[in-house]
Amino acid sequence: MMSKEAALPEKVPRRRQRSPAAEHRRSGSQPSRDRESSRPGWGCSDSRNAAYPTIRLFPPPSLPADPPRNLQMKAFVESGEGTAVILLCSVESNPLSEITLLKEGQPVASGPPAGRDHPGQSGHISPAPNALRLELREASEEDEGEYECRARSLLGSTRGSLPLRVQAVRVVVRPSAEVLEGTDVTLTCRDTGTRPGTLYAWYKNGRWLAEGLDASLVLPGARRTDAGVYACQAGRGLRGRRAPPAALRVLYAPREPSFTSLVEPRGGRRAVLLCAVDSFPPSDIALRRGPGHAPLASTRGTADPRFSVQAAPNSLRVEMGGLEPQDAGLYVCSANNSYGTASSSLRLDGGGVTVTVEPSPEVPEGTTATMTCSAVPWVGEEANYTWYKNSRWLQEGPAGSLVLARVSSADTGSYRCRASGTRGSAASAPLSLSVLYPPRDVSVSTFLENRNGRVGIVLCTADSHPASTITLYRRGRLLASSLAPATALGVRASPSHNALRLELGAVGPEDSGQYTCVAGNPLGNATAGAYFDVRSEWGCPPPGGCGARRGIVPERW
């Protein structure tokens, strides 16, 4: 059995311990940094040349000491069923500061103690390092005032202030401030200090809308016209409390777009297409050459260098340059948003070949009218022109003008031209020419009709342009006019274009006599007359009968 002494290790002679740096200096080498901890704070280092590990202590780095500074104070308002106000105060300092919030000089919250409700306040205190948050959950006018934040540490103090204004009256929109068209909307004038019998007044876009004891305004099936800015006032007169306005937006699909075209006159080669639509939110608008084709341009731009696009909310303007005859045709404007689509179309004539007339499309008889066919930008130089009147060929040749000397009523009609050149051919739209002349060929006819008794008929007609005003007289006394009803009893007048028809009911001998017709327009007048013999008309024998219009003696001046 081994003795106790034999079990103990042999005692190692004790020697002086050198530091790692001293050992390295002795050996002539540099200390190894790989053995040292790179972490701040406590660290250790060992030397394989030492008999025991050596522990080295590194003190942690310290932040600079700073007094309280950069104090910031902010206020936030949260509107839900009630009105919550949040006051936030923050500061920079080392060591941490004690923060106190005061209202009108009286403390209402402090930190860094744990968050708690402050006595006498409807708020909740949430402290954090160098910050203090006070939430007033049911803020009212009583919470208004000057709030001050103070931050203090062992190194100093700082302070800041902020005035708080609480909007006790406000407009609450249900179900949302943005609703689909047709949704029932309720606007409520919420007042934290309301009393029974309070009178509420409503305003839309600044104009009075309604008034009553009900704090709510109901919009059943909201329409696009209901969109706007609403405000309310609780109470009368100067003591009334007015809420800030609240916006209501009604969302709806685009209506049918308004689509128009403007073509540069006199054979120009530019056209402008304008498309506008009513929708909310604003629509994406696209221009196509006929239905089902890819867009030529849209509110996002165009790939065709001939097109210039100007886009605005719910509007698209496309300018087309370098027009050619093949650009004429059907164009479609389509608009769409998240709630639907709509479209409209138009036919672009191009206006490249046009007919104009001098001095005007209405010329007096006997004057000269000159028509001009403009088409050079479209068909090129050395054009050949073909003229048509009322769709019938009239003449053809290199002359772009058609001269009508001493026009007459026979020259009235619809004129158009077709131009042919190096670029192709194109036809103009028809142009109407009207020749003005005074009344002529005025006539008076009289006869009897055996219809529910004896009825006398007097008919006056004329030829003129513009149409004439016709007046009928019997023995010099006015009977009727195309501008006024009959003046005699038993007489009925029926005016029409350049004609006036009179019916004489229960005709008798007293209706016999001289009938005179006067026709007039701005260019002149003409007169005609006839003698109506009732006895001769009624007593005529066969074979002509009483409808043979005997006894008529026409007279003209």
Disulfide bonds with the S-S distance in Angstrom:
Cys89-Cys149 1.77
Cys189-Cys232 2.06
Cys275-Cys333 1.69
Cys373-Cys417 1.90
Cys460-Cys517 1.53
